[in-house]
Structures are given as C-alpha cells and as structure tokens.
Amino acid sequence: MSNTPQAIRGTQDIFGAEAEAFAHVIETFERVRKLYRFRRIEMPVFEKTEVFSRSIGETTDVVSKEMYSFEDRGGESLTLRPEFTAGIARAYITNGWQQHAPLKVATHGPLFRYERPQKGRYRQFHQLDAEIIGAAEPQADVELLCLADQLLSELGIADGVTLMLNTLGDADSREAWRAALVEYFRAVKGELSEDSQDRLERNPLRILDSKDPCDRVFVADAPKIDDFLSSEAQDFFGKVTGGLDAAGVAWTRAPSLVRGLDYYRHTAFEFVTDRLGAQGTVLGGGRYDGLMESLGGPVTPAVGWAAGIERLAMLVGDSGSDASEGLDVAIAVEDDAVIDFAIRFVSALRRNGISADLVATGSARKRFDKAGKLGATLLASVSQRDGLLAHHLRTSVETPLKDRVIAILDTIA
C-alpha cells in the first residue's frame, strides 16, 4: 500500500482543460460584473460560527450537519464558510458599509460543506456571488437577474438553461401561506417522508422543494402563494417580471420554488438545466430582506445570487480548452549558444501581448518537432550559423502577427 497521502474525499485537483474552463468562468464573471458596476470584495474564509448559525438557522441541514466548525486556540468556535451571504451581511454591518447603500458587490472563492460528494458537488467547492444591499426596489432584482442571464450568455451556455421564477410575497403574505401549508400537510403527515415530517412545523416551505416521491404526491395540490399575496406583493412581482420582459430575459413561473428561511421575501429564482443530471441548478438566489436583523443589524433590504463554478465549468466544457489554445508563437532553440537571445525574444513577445512558448531541450531536430506540436500560429527557430545569429519564421497563413513578430525581432537582434 502506498504511503503517499491521498486527496481528501470531496476535494479535487483541477488541471488542463478543466482548469482552463474554471478560469474562463471566473474571467467572464469579472468582466461582466464590471459592466454592471458591481464592486469586488474579498471575504474571510472562516467566521465566528454564530454568523452562520444565526443567519442560516440552527435547524437547517447546513448548520446541523454540514458545517466545518472547530475551536481555535482561544476556545472560540469558528466555521469555514459554507456560503457567502452571511459573511457579507456581517461585513456590511461591522464595517459601516451602509454609507455606500445601495451597495452592489461581487466575489468568488472556495466554500466548505460536509456533504455526500457527487457530480458537480464537492466538500470544498467554489462559487460566484453577487449581491445588492440596501435596495428595496424591484429594479434591483431585475438588475441581478440580468447580470446572471448575461453571464450565462457570455459563457456560451445559455441554451438549455431556464430561469425559474417565483415570489414568496411580503412578510404577511408569506406567513399566511405558511400557516395554510402547515394545515394542509398536517392532514397527511403520516404519509410524508421522514425529513418532511420533521420540517412540517418549523420549515414547511421546504416540503415543497422535496424530491422524495412520498412528498411529491401531495405537493401538486398544496396551497399556492398566489392565493395569499397582498396587493403590494403582487405589484412587486409584476414589476420584476415586467422588468425582465423589457430587458429581454426569458423566464418561467415556478410556483413551488421556495427559500425555506424566514428572512427571504418576494423574488426567488433558479437557473436550471437538465445537462448536469440530478444537480440541475447552476445559479440561484432571491431577496432576503430580513437577514440583517438576524445578525443584530438594522432593517436592510437585499437581494443576491450564487453560482457554482464547478457546475458552470462543466457546462462550458472544452470552450476554455487548455493552455496551448491560442498560442501565437512557438520558438525552437536549435543551438544552445543562442539561448540568451531566445529568452530575450520570448520575453519581448510576451511584453507586447503575444503569447509565446520556448522549446530548448532535446536534440535540435526534436526541439523543432516539439515546437511544431504546440499548435502555434507561427513557428520560429533560432540558431547560430557561421558564428552569426540566424532565425526563421514559418506560418501556414500570412497574418499581421508575422509582421509584428518581425518588427520585434528587428528591435532585439
């Protein structure tokens, strides 16, 4: 048996085309969030455990079963972040970011949950995150959804991805709906799954989200939120859907789509696909107007979403390709006597925005063969003949790139 340490279950080493697709997702997100003027923020990887237990809820699976929590040397309970929103809410309160409201922020990075690994789901995983804090208007919901829609389009994965949209109503609407759901599911409690029986009194909305066949039988006839919406909640949802229509963002109503925590209000949404098997959600979020209060802050409206980078990268597939894609110039160093010139050459190309690789190992013939296999637009060789520097450029098509490379050679030869 090997003594080499193995990767921890639920983690992954990302390499090659997968790493390029991963990076492509992040690069596209960074470009698109700048178009929408979302400020970049960086958040701690761990927080006090209460940040998550108070915001996500002690009784949720994330807090009770999935968090990586530990005591530090001072005896304080800390937790590796299982999601971004709670930490961002804490930072908004403690750093006085209220002065910037409405605040549009975005971030990305690793998150940690102890759950069963499967396709597209890991114990250390990565997410993109975008939030608008301090904006009560439905236009903020529309802007976030437009950002998400454009991100998927620019990643080239919008086909086959559907925006599923629902409203949870305002606080009064939601509470009336919740009471009706409890009454409805109580009548069939003995026939529900064990998880749903446990959720019935404390979190009945989660039953609507259950995938258990025992529960699905009853979900179809459960009370609908539309029967409990106040006129204000109806107006809010109408402005969200109207704004999406005006922006050309397609959506589908999903009356059973919910967010179980009490601080969620109004808009709830998911972008879903059938191209990832059971894990069909690639991006999801909603309005969480009650979260700041749960952390001891003032009443603060907010809306946000998160998207799994691994899942997006799986959809991107090979469009990120690997590092050799897009190589402009491959340089074969056919004589070690000119290695310093070759280094000066490749450095000059890169400083001028031209991607370049250098091949300087093996025999002269093998070096040229290796360089030729890199798939570059232009193949260059450098050598010394009769004591003089010699170089040659080869390309299958004449391009402006060749003229640029010749001009750079002229400046350093």
FIKOL-9927 format. One record per residue (C-alpha): residue number from 1; residue in three letters; x, y, z. Coordinates in nm, 4 decimals. Example, Ala and Ser with C-alpha at 12.3 -4.5 7.8 and 13.67 -1.06 7.14 Angstrom:
BEGIN
seq	type	c1	c2	c3
1	ALA	1.2300	-0.4500	0.7800
2	SER	1.3670	-0.1060	0.7140
***
This chain:
BEGIN
seq	type	c1	c2	c3
1	MET	0.0000	0.0000	0.0000
2	SER	0.1375	0.3408	-0.0966
3	ASN	0.2466	0.5804	0.1779
4	THR	0.1681	0.8781	-0.0440
5	PRO	-0.1071	1.0956	0.1108
6	GLN	-0.4263	1.0933	-0.0952
7	ALA	-0.6605	1.3841	-0.1650
8	ILE	-0.9345	1.4319	0.0948
9	ARG	-1.2702	1.2912	-0.0164
10	GLY	-1.4848	1.5612	-0.1694
11	THR	-1.1922	1.7748	-0.2855
12	GLN	-1.0413	1.7914	-0.6315
13	ASP	-0.7194	1.8760	-0.8110
14	ILE	-0.8067	2.0748	-1.1227
15	PHE	-0.5763	2.0578	-1.4244
16	GLY	-0.5648	2.1035	-1.8000
17	ALA	-0.8853	2.1724	-1.9895
18	GLU	-1.0902	2.1599	-1.6669
19	ALA	-0.8693	2.4251	-1.5082
20	GLU	-0.8955	2.6419	-1.8180
21	ALA	-1.2765	2.6138	-1.8151
22	PHE	-1.2733	2.7016	-1.4433
23	ALA	-1.0587	3.0090	-1.5095
24	HIS	-1.2757	3.1056	-1.8076
25	VAL	-1.5829	3.1149	-1.5821
26	ILE	-1.4093	3.3464	-1.3344
27	GLU	-1.2648	3.5727	-1.6043
28	THR	-1.6058	3.6085	-1.7695
29	PHE	-1.7712	3.6823	-1.4350
30	GLU	-1.5138	3.9515	-1.3578
31	ARG	-1.5677	4.1131	-1.6977
32	VAL	-1.9481	4.1078	-1.6786
33	ARG	-1.9725	4.2296	-1.3165
34	LYS	-1.7655	4.5356	-1.4167
35	LEU	-2.0197	4.6152	-1.6883
36	TYR	-2.2853	4.6282	-1.4157
37	ARG	-2.0618	4.8280	-1.1769
38	PHE	-2.0511	4.5653	-0.9014
39	ARG	-1.7634	4.6292	-0.6611
40	ARG	-1.5185	4.3468	-0.5968
41	ILE	-1.4854	4.2342	-0.2350
42	GLU	-1.2745	3.9682	-0.0625
43	MET	-1.4147	3.7866	0.2418
44	PRO	-1.2537	3.5765	0.5194
45	VAL	-1.2621	3.2012	0.4612
46	PHE	-1.3736	3.1486	0.8224
47	GLU	-1.6062	3.3402	1.0544
48	LYS	-1.7397	3.3046	1.4057
49	THR	-1.9791	3.0103	1.3995
50	GLU	-2.2674	3.2311	1.5146
51	VAL	-2.2516	3.4265	1.1883
52	PHE	-2.3826	3.1177	1.0090
53	SER	-2.5919	2.9622	1.2862
54	ARG	-2.7847	3.2864	1.3414
55	SER	-2.8313	3.3670	0.9732
56	ILE	-2.8751	3.0269	0.8110
57	GLY	-3.0602	2.8825	1.1117
58	GLU	-2.9692	2.6275	1.3804
59	THR	-3.2205	2.3740	1.2494
60	THR	-3.1085	2.3705	0.8852
61	ASP	-2.9076	2.0814	0.7445
62	VAL	-2.6214	2.3175	0.6604
63	VAL	-2.5766	2.4227	1.0243
64	SER	-2.6687	2.0976	1.1971
65	LYS	-2.4898	1.8514	0.9664
66	GLU	-2.2674	2.0139	0.7047
67	MET	-2.0522	2.2898	0.8553
68	TYR	-1.6820	2.2505	0.9188
69	SER	-1.6580	2.4044	1.2675
70	PHE	-1.3674	2.3998	1.5115
71	GLU	-1.2379	2.5685	1.8250
72	ASP	-0.9350	2.7917	1.7861
73	ARG	-0.6627	2.8194	2.0497
74	GLY	-0.8622	3.0840	2.2313
75	GLY	-1.1559	2.8492	2.2697
76	GLU	-1.3769	3.0381	2.0210
77	SER	-1.5934	2.8410	1.7783
78	LEU	-1.5057	2.9205	1.4166
79	THR	-1.6520	2.7830	1.0946
80	LEU	-1.5206	2.7556	0.7396
81	ARG	-1.7706	2.9488	0.5329
82	PRO	-2.0474	2.7274	0.3828
83	GLU	-2.1829	3.0222	0.1801
84	PHE	-2.1049	3.3887	0.1120
85	THR	-2.4166	3.5856	0.2009
86	ALA	-2.3998	3.5627	0.5816
87	GLY	-2.0374	3.6799	0.5871
88	ILE	-2.1140	3.9659	0.3501
89	ALA	-2.4065	4.0699	0.5728
90	ARG	-2.1761	4.0632	0.8773
91	ALA	-1.9188	4.2760	0.6934
92	TYR	-2.1874	4.5232	0.5828
93	ILE	-2.2880	4.5782	0.9458
94	THR	-1.9467	4.5759	1.1152
95	ASN	-1.7584	4.7819	0.8550
96	GLY	-2.0166	5.0567	0.8178
97	TRP	-2.0796	4.9824	0.4516
98	GLN	-2.4286	5.1321	0.4972
99	GLN	-2.2769	5.4625	0.3842
100	HIS	-2.2435	5.3110	0.0347
101	ALA	-2.6035	5.1858	0.0081
102	PRO	-2.7366	5.0753	-0.2251
103	LEU	-2.4206	4.8664	-0.2405
104	LYS	-2.3529	4.6332	-0.5328
105	VAL	-2.0813	4.3786	-0.4536
106	ALA	-1.9424	4.0614	-0.6088
107	THR	-1.6912	3.7979	-0.5067
108	HIS	-1.5847	3.4390	-0.5729
109	GLY	-1.3870	3.1709	-0.3950
110	PRO	-1.3956	2.8398	-0.2061
111	LEU	-1.6733	2.7264	0.0292
112	PHE	-1.6926	2.4203	0.2530
113	ARG	-1.9732	2.1776	0.3380
114	TYR	-1.9521	1.8257	0.4728
115	GLU	-2.1986	1.6538	0.2397
116	ARG	-2.2037	1.3494	0.0159
117	PRO	-1.9856	1.4174	-0.2890
118	GLN	-2.1448	1.3644	-0.6314
119	LYS	-2.1222	1.5015	-0.9836
120	GLY	-2.0793	1.8772	-0.9621
121	ARG	-2.0881	1.8758	-0.5798
122	TYR	-1.7800	1.8730	-0.3564
123	ARG	-1.6936	1.9313	0.0092
124	GLN	-1.4651	2.2115	-0.0966
125	PHE	-1.6407	2.3850	-0.3824
126	HIS	-1.6300	2.7281	-0.5423
127	GLN	-1.8947	2.9873	-0.6097
128	LEU	-1.9514	3.3188	-0.7797
129	ASP	-2.1594	3.5579	-0.5702
130	ALA	-2.3364	3.8878	-0.6454
131	GLU	-2.5415	4.0973	-0.4020
132	ILE	-2.7277	4.4291	-0.3964
133	ILE	-2.7672	4.5511	-0.0372
134	GLY	-2.9839	4.8410	0.0734
135	ALA	-3.2153	4.8461	-0.2297
136	ALA	-3.5846	4.7703	-0.1712
137	GLU	-3.6960	4.8360	-0.5278
138	PRO	-3.7844	4.5505	-0.7670
139	GLN	-3.5435	4.7044	-1.0169
140	ALA	-3.2574	4.5648	-0.8040
141	ASP	-3.3963	4.2128	-0.8524
142	VAL	-3.4195	4.2764	-1.2261
143	GLU	-3.0607	4.4025	-1.2454
144	LEU	-2.9247	4.0963	-1.0638
145	LEU	-3.1194	3.8620	-1.2893
146	CYS	-2.9966	4.0472	-1.5981
147	LEU	-2.6397	4.0122	-1.4698
148	ALA	-2.6910	3.6377	-1.4274
149	ASP	-2.8530	3.5998	-1.7679
150	GLN	-2.5730	3.7888	-1.9433
151	LEU	-2.3087	3.5861	-1.7604
152	LEU	-2.4588	3.2590	-1.8852
153	SER	-2.4893	3.4005	-2.2376
154	GLU	-2.1294	3.5185	-2.2488
155	LEU	-2.0114	3.1836	-2.1162
156	GLY	-2.1899	3.0312	-2.4165
157	ILE	-2.4090	2.8028	-2.2029
158	ALA	-2.7457	2.9832	-2.2070
159	ASP	-2.9061	2.7327	-2.4448
160	GLY	-3.0877	2.4712	-2.2431
161	VAL	-3.0746	2.6783	-1.9222
162	THR	-3.4094	2.8099	-1.7951
163	LEU	-3.4769	3.0858	-1.5440
164	MET	-3.7358	2.9530	-1.2961
165	LEU	-3.9017	3.2395	-1.1079
166	ASN	-4.1375	3.2679	-0.8120
167	THR	-4.2489	3.5126	-0.5460
168	LEU	-4.2605	3.4386	-0.1729
169	GLY	-4.4619	3.7531	-0.1052
170	ASP	-4.4042	4.0068	0.1696
171	ALA	-4.3896	3.9076	0.5374
172	ASP	-4.7687	3.8951	0.5853
173	SER	-4.8283	3.7039	0.2608
174	ARG	-4.5619	3.4525	0.3440
175	GLU	-4.6889	3.3950	0.6979
176	ALA	-5.0456	3.3347	0.5748
177	TRP	-4.9150	3.0899	0.3132
178	ARG	-4.7006	2.9148	0.5730
179	ALA	-4.9998	2.8635	0.8040
180	ALA	-5.2039	2.7175	0.5172
181	LEU	-4.9214	2.4782	0.4262
182	VAL	-4.8901	2.3555	0.7846
183	GLU	-5.2644	2.2869	0.7992
184	TYR	-5.2607	2.1092	0.4615
185	PHE	-4.9586	1.8856	0.5321
186	ARG	-5.0697	1.8030	0.8867
187	ALA	-5.3647	1.6155	0.7378
188	VAL	-5.1245	1.3787	0.5555
189	LYS	-4.8292	1.3900	0.7968
190	GLY	-4.8079	1.0121	0.8366
191	GLU	-4.7614	0.9685	0.4619
192	LEU	-4.4808	1.2228	0.4251
193	SER	-4.1113	1.1352	0.4202
194	GLU	-3.9246	1.1427	0.7493
195	ASP	-3.7463	1.4652	0.6567
196	SER	-4.0710	1.6383	0.5669
197	GLN	-4.2406	1.5258	0.8868
198	ASP	-3.9517	1.6849	1.0725
199	ARG	-3.9828	2.0074	0.8695
200	LEU	-4.3616	2.0360	0.8939
201	GLU	-4.3850	2.2665	1.1946
202	ARG	-4.0571	2.4559	1.1712
203	ASN	-3.9997	2.4906	0.7960
204	PRO	-4.2993	2.3719	0.5891
205	LEU	-4.1917	2.5572	0.2736
206	ARG	-3.9031	2.3125	0.2399
207	ILE	-4.1537	2.0306	0.1809
208	LEU	-4.2425	2.1954	-0.1498
209	ASP	-3.8786	2.1547	-0.2517
210	SER	-3.8600	1.7850	-0.1577
211	LYS	-3.7546	1.5353	-0.4253
212	ASP	-3.8890	1.2374	-0.2262
213	PRO	-4.1687	1.0581	-0.4200
214	CYS	-4.3705	1.0300	-0.0973
215	ASP	-4.3861	1.4094	-0.0772
216	ARG	-4.4270	1.4846	-0.4478
217	VAL	-4.7677	1.3163	-0.4431
218	PHE	-4.9015	1.5892	-0.2138
219	VAL	-4.7035	1.8913	-0.3308
220	ALA	-4.9022	1.9336	-0.6530
221	ASP	-5.2243	2.0121	-0.4601
222	ALA	-5.0643	2.2144	-0.1805
223	PRO	-5.1787	2.5776	-0.1298
224	LYS	-5.0170	2.8214	-0.3733
225	ILE	-4.8581	3.1506	-0.2769
226	ASP	-5.0713	3.3376	-0.5320
227	ASP	-5.3792	3.2802	-0.3127
228	PHE	-5.2164	3.4722	-0.0272
229	LEU	-5.0340	3.7590	-0.1987
230	SER	-5.1129	4.1094	-0.0795
231	SER	-5.1717	4.3762	-0.3421
232	GLU	-4.8268	4.5187	-0.2606
233	ALA	-4.6614	4.1793	-0.3124
234	GLN	-4.8456	4.1286	-0.6410
235	ASP	-4.7324	4.4715	-0.7583
236	PHE	-4.3692	4.3968	-0.6625
237	PHE	-4.3657	4.0688	-0.8539
238	GLY	-4.5360	4.2325	-1.1515
239	LYS	-4.2593	4.4934	-1.1679
240	VAL	-3.9926	4.2226	-1.1548
241	THR	-4.1469	4.0215	-1.4377
242	GLY	-4.2191	4.3392	-1.6352
243	GLY	-3.8574	4.4489	-1.5995
244	LEU	-3.7323	4.1105	-1.7166
245	ASP	-3.9614	4.1263	-2.0195
246	ALA	-3.8342	4.4758	-2.1001
247	ALA	-3.4737	4.3532	-2.0746
248	GLY	-3.5422	4.0533	-2.2974
249	VAL	-3.4726	3.7981	-2.0225
250	ALA	-3.6890	3.4862	-2.0666
251	TRP	-3.8394	3.3333	-1.7503
252	THR	-4.0759	3.0556	-1.6474
253	ARG	-4.3061	3.0690	-1.3458
254	ALA	-4.2294	2.8027	-1.0838
255	PRO	-4.4937	2.8300	-0.8065
256	SER	-4.3288	2.5597	-0.5926
257	LEU	-3.9827	2.7202	-0.5969
258	VAL	-3.9053	2.8338	-0.2406
259	ARG	-3.6420	2.9543	0.0005
260	GLY	-3.7070	2.7986	0.3387
261	LEU	-3.5501	3.0555	0.5727
262	ASP	-3.7805	3.3146	0.7284
263	TYR	-3.5829	3.6178	0.6166
264	TYR	-3.6469	3.5523	0.2457
265	ARG	-3.9115	3.7730	0.0811
266	HIS	-4.0534	3.8345	-0.2619
267	THR	-3.8346	3.7111	-0.5500
268	ALA	-3.6900	3.3586	-0.5543
269	PHE	-3.5203	3.2161	-0.8625
270	GLU	-3.3035	2.9420	-1.0078
271	PHE	-3.1374	2.8929	-1.3448
272	VAL	-3.1722	2.5203	-1.4140
273	THR	-3.0601	2.2718	-1.6785
274	ASP	-3.1045	1.9016	-1.7488
275	ARG	-2.7430	1.8724	-1.8685
276	LEU	-2.5992	1.8022	-1.5223
277	GLY	-2.8142	1.5117	-1.4123
278	ALA	-2.9780	1.5458	-1.0719
279	GLN	-2.7796	1.8590	-0.9875
280	GLY	-2.9710	2.0793	-1.2277
281	THR	-2.9375	2.4217	-1.0622
282	VAL	-2.6421	2.6243	-1.1900
283	LEU	-2.7334	2.9592	-1.0312
284	GLY	-2.9888	3.0569	-0.7690
285	GLY	-3.0875	3.3281	-0.5287
286	GLY	-3.3553	3.5586	-0.4008
287	ARG	-3.4468	3.8581	-0.1891
288	TYR	-3.3540	3.8341	0.1782
289	ASP	-3.4926	4.1491	0.3409
290	GLY	-3.4812	4.0053	0.6943
291	LEU	-3.1230	3.8765	0.7129
292	MET	-2.9512	4.1835	0.8588
293	GLU	-3.1898	4.1855	1.1534
294	SER	-3.0996	3.8239	1.2392
295	LEU	-2.7371	3.9394	1.2807
296	GLY	-2.8300	4.2363	1.5006
297	GLY	-2.8213	4.4969	1.2257
298	PRO	-3.0854	4.7467	1.1130
299	VAL	-3.3685	4.6572	0.8766
300	THR	-3.1928	4.6366	0.5397
301	PRO	-3.3437	4.5121	0.2124
302	ALA	-3.1137	4.2978	-0.0021
303	VAL	-3.1125	4.0542	-0.2915
304	GLY	-2.8423	3.8231	-0.4236
305	TRP	-2.7423	3.5051	-0.6030
306	ALA	-2.4684	3.2467	-0.6078
307	ALA	-2.3495	3.0092	-0.8797
308	GLY	-2.1312	2.7000	-0.8591
309	ILE	-1.8117	2.7488	-1.0586
310	GLU	-1.7611	2.3722	-1.0971
311	ARG	-2.1066	2.3307	-1.2490
312	LEU	-2.0653	2.6267	-1.4812
313	ALA	-1.7235	2.4936	-1.5892
314	MET	-1.8777	2.1535	-1.6629
315	LEU	-2.1259	2.3248	-1.8957
316	VAL	-1.8528	2.5323	-2.0560
317	GLY	-1.6746	2.2029	-2.1260
318	ASP	-1.3890	2.2400	-2.3679
319	SER	-1.4587	2.6002	-2.4635
320	GLY	-1.1866	2.7015	-2.2183
321	SER	-0.9573	2.4424	-2.3851
322	ASP	-0.6112	2.4019	-2.2415
323	ALA	-0.3115	2.6291	-2.2136
324	SER	-0.1884	2.5611	-2.5673
325	GLU	-0.5036	2.7013	-2.7270
326	GLY	-0.4467	3.0434	-2.8728
327	LEU	-0.0665	3.0119	-2.8717
328	ASP	0.0719	3.2747	-3.1061
329	VAL	0.4407	3.1851	-3.1358
330	ALA	0.6388	2.8679	-3.0580
331	ILE	1.0165	2.9141	-3.0573
332	ALA	1.2547	2.6231	-3.1179
333	VAL	1.6077	2.6957	-2.9903
334	GLU	1.8199	2.4874	-3.2239
335	ASP	2.1545	2.5904	-3.0749
336	ASP	2.2301	2.6404	-2.7035
337	ALA	2.4673	2.9215	-2.7967
338	VAL	2.1654	3.1456	-2.8702
339	ILE	1.9599	3.0602	-2.5598
340	ASP	2.0055	3.4100	-2.4135
341	PHE	1.8773	3.5654	-2.7358
342	ALA	1.5819	3.3232	-2.7375
343	ILE	1.4929	3.4234	-2.3813
344	ARG	1.5132	3.7909	-2.4821
345	PHE	1.2948	3.7139	-2.7856
346	VAL	1.0205	3.5284	-2.5953
347	SER	1.0173	3.7952	-2.3221
348	ALA	0.9778	4.0730	-2.5796
349	LEU	0.6877	3.8893	-2.7437
350	ARG	0.5044	3.8455	-2.4142
351	ARG	0.5571	4.2096	-2.3148
352	ASN	0.3913	4.3052	-2.6420
353	GLY	0.0847	4.0937	-2.5727
354	ILE	0.1852	3.7973	-2.7899
355	SER	0.1597	3.4549	-2.6275
356	ALA	0.4782	3.2535	-2.6740
357	ASP	0.6464	2.9324	-2.5612
358	LEU	1.0125	2.8325	-2.5762
359	VAL	1.1423	2.4801	-2.6554
360	ALA	1.5109	2.4346	-2.5648
361	THR	1.5572	2.0715	-2.4566
362	GLY	1.6481	1.7590	-2.6535
363	SER	1.8225	1.7416	-2.9904
364	ALA	1.7836	2.0231	-3.2414
365	ARG	1.5512	1.8081	-3.4568
366	LYS	1.3376	1.7097	-3.1591
367	ARG	1.3167	2.0688	-3.0424
368	PHE	1.1717	2.1753	-3.3744
369	ASP	0.9285	1.8813	-3.3713
370	LYS	0.8185	1.9640	-3.0161
371	ALA	0.7636	2.3278	-3.1048
372	GLY	0.5638	2.2259	-3.4101
373	LYS	0.3280	2.0169	-3.1963
374	LEU	0.2317	2.3110	-2.9769
375	GLY	-0.0185	2.4263	-3.2373
376	ALA	0.1066	2.7849	-3.2555
377	THR	0.0019	3.0243	-3.5289
378	LEU	0.3668	3.0966	-3.6067
379	LEU	0.6684	2.8672	-3.5613
380	ALA	1.0078	3.0304	-3.5083
381	SER	1.3534	2.8755	-3.4935
382	VAL	1.6719	3.0448	-3.3751
383	SER	2.0275	2.9146	-3.4194
384	GLN	2.3870	3.0172	-3.4815
385	ARG	2.5397	2.9653	-3.8241
386	ASP	2.8974	3.0559	-3.9106
387	GLY	2.9129	3.2442	-3.5820
388	LEU	2.6127	3.4570	-3.6707
389	LEU	2.2597	3.4588	-3.5293
390	ALA	2.0029	3.3041	-3.7611
391	HIS	1.6261	3.2935	-3.7245
392	HIS	1.3416	3.1674	-3.9381
393	LEU	0.9647	3.2130	-3.9178
394	ARG	0.7132	2.9664	-4.0575
395	THR	0.3358	3.0024	-4.0730
396	SER	0.0629	2.8273	-4.2723
397	VAL	-0.1159	3.1561	-4.3387
398	GLU	0.0098	3.5107	-4.3746
399	THR	-0.1218	3.7167	-4.0831
400	PRO	-0.0495	4.0580	-3.9293
401	LEU	0.1084	3.8588	-3.6446
402	LYS	0.4082	3.7740	-3.8634
403	ASP	0.4780	4.1420	-3.9341
404	ARG	0.4559	4.2228	-3.5612
405	VAL	0.6987	3.9439	-3.4736
406	ILE	0.9454	4.0553	-3.7423
407	ALA	0.9286	4.4110	-3.6055
408	ILE	1.0056	4.2842	-3.2536
409	LEU	1.2953	4.0754	-3.3878
410	ASP	1.4372	4.3829	-3.5558
411	THR	1.4418	4.5697	-3.2237
412	ILE	1.6298	4.2998	-3.0313
413	ALA	1.8557	4.1363	-3.2938
***
